[in-house]
């Protein structure tokens, strides 16, 4: 007992000493431990506090996640008093911790930054004194994007001060006020304050906007050239009395995937059809002002559940509209069928040089002579194979009137062939993109295309090109390379199922290796051998094919010893067994593919993709589209094969019930595992449910993860199974695998 008491007494003394040391340490000592700066690229300083003295001059300074024991941080007119602050051109404040920073920008707080050009603030909550931006005469950019609790009125009050930011050109307020109870209003008073400045670029993307007075914005705000409202939700607008002269100052209008009020985009049924109508374009409301900006992006403005179908209609350009638009972006609007015969006896849209109709699921678009100066046309990610099947002549003449066309993108349209005279009139064309289709041969005329630089037929169904296709490729005129007289063009054949398993493929393989238009090594061309293995297309392939061509009948001796016979029988049995196993795997895979194509029950989606909302940008940029496109290519279907909560959970229903339904409709579960994922209770719920349903689970690791955060189930999967790994190299995400291997593995995991 005495020993136990002595041990307890010593422990108590140690605890008291530690507590005493902690109490004696001053707050400044802790701050010194936490406060630090680092230099990047020799010109950028990144700190988590505001140093009073800079050791040298920097062009850019970033303050990330202030580390202070107290909660209040004041930026005042003495914060940047040291002489080296005078050279700073960009200053940025950002917070990734999610905590309340207590940051306050006081009067004339940037005054010491004499060379400052850009102020960027990305902090959820801070205080902004109206005169904070006084004393920085050269600042041309103010970026307060991702300031979720910043009210527009605070920004306007700061800009009302007469001497605040006199050189301001760019005002970026993306996602401003997202956490506020009331959406922002761009009313007459707000417009008048903005119009006092010579602002040319206004960015209000990804913002909840209650009201926009477009009448005041266009009539009063005459210096405005670039207006970005992409991904914003606009509840109401005022758009009265606008004429062409009120819009002439606008150069770019970006409404990409914005939600517009019903007075602009009326409520459309699931299938909105217009049929058998003839009319003049002049009766369309606002058309004389619509196409004045040089760039007009209205992609994704049609509600996702609606689609537009135009059958047998005629539109007449009966008067001059004064159109100035050059780039028109109307992708992802579900414009399914455009059987619209445009006639232009009086006027043509001669200003248009670029048009983007991609991602609409377009099944038909009628050729027109009313767009004579188009240089770039993007028709990718549509369903124009249906037009080729039902209206082959119209499809062949789709580009006939586009004599100035330089770039055409017809990728991912499931086209089985291209008509012979498709590009006959496009004499100046430079790039033809036919990738991600189903071409087996290239029986279209290329002989007069003397400016062609790239013909992309990658990821098609080309096994062996015949003599006609090779002849057509050999007749390409090709464009001059830079300032030299040497001509060169590139035919891209990558990711095609090229065959080198028979003697008939020899001319094609020989052409691949000898043609100056195809760099087999650079494109990493592969071909399928007799034993169904893929090998690089190089000189050794010619030898293998020649051996096939020279192969003679092998005579098997009839009299061999018993031991040899036994060995042969064993080998034959082994080969037969392996063959049967391959056939069984092939039958299983065929069954899986058939079920996935039908898309019933658990085969509606190949993959249920589980990830933390904090990793949404990474998943959107690097995973979803690539995974879905590669699965579609392998399975041979164009429907969505990847299920995600953001896309497929129905609003208004219980989130846990919806998650279970998505899991029931999916064959395999991929977990995008990061520290954010491991800390999320909802992500753990998705893992547990997938494990309970005995779904095949594949881990995709986003960089290094902390094993201490893993649940026992996650640890078991982490240690047992091969994982998909993403790393960061030179600031870029790099996938340590191939999408083809990933998708093949996923399909092999699908249970029958």
PyMOL commands that set and color helices and strands:
alter all, ss='L'
color gray80, all
select helices_A, chain A and resi 2-24+27-34+83-87+152-160+188-195+214-220+244-246+281-283+287-290+385-390+392-396+467-474+503-514+539-549+562-598+601-603+613-622+624-635+645-648+655-664+675-679+681-692+707-709+712-720+739-749
alter helices_A, ss='H'
color red, helices_A
select strands_A, chain A and resi 37-40+44-47+60-64+73-75+90-94+103-105+118-122+126-128+141-143+170-172+184-186+201-203+208-213+226-228+233-238+252-254+272-275+278-280+295-297+308-316+327-329+335-343+354-356+364-365+376-378+407-409+431-433+454-456+479-480+487-488+490-492+498-499+526-528+534-536+605-610+642-644+666-673+696-702+724-729+732-735
alter strands_A, ss='S'
color yellow, strands_A
deselect
rebuild
show_as cartoon
